[in-house]
Amino acid sequence: MAEIIENPDGTYCYVEKHCPICEAARACSNLCKKEMEMFRQVIGDGVEIARGEHILKGDNRCVYWIKPEETSV
C-alpha cells in the first residue's frame, strides 16, 4: 500500500499508507533508520532522500521526499 507521486518540480514523494514494519519499529526504532538506508542503496547515488512524515512521530503515514541532487555543469 504505497504510492509514488511525481511533483511538478521533478521531485518525488514515496508514500507508505500502511507501514509493514510499524509494530516492530515501535519496539526497535532502528528499523526505520535501516529502511531509509535501504532506500538510499536501492535508489543509488545522485539522489537526496528525506522523511517528511513519520507514523512513529504521530503522522498518519510515512512520506519520503526524493530529489535528484543538484549537479554543477
Secondary structure, DSSP 4 states (H G I P E B T S, - for coil): -EEEEE-TTS-EEEEESS-TTHHHHHH-THHHHHHHHHHHHHH-TTEEEEEEE-GGGT-SSEEEEEEEPP---
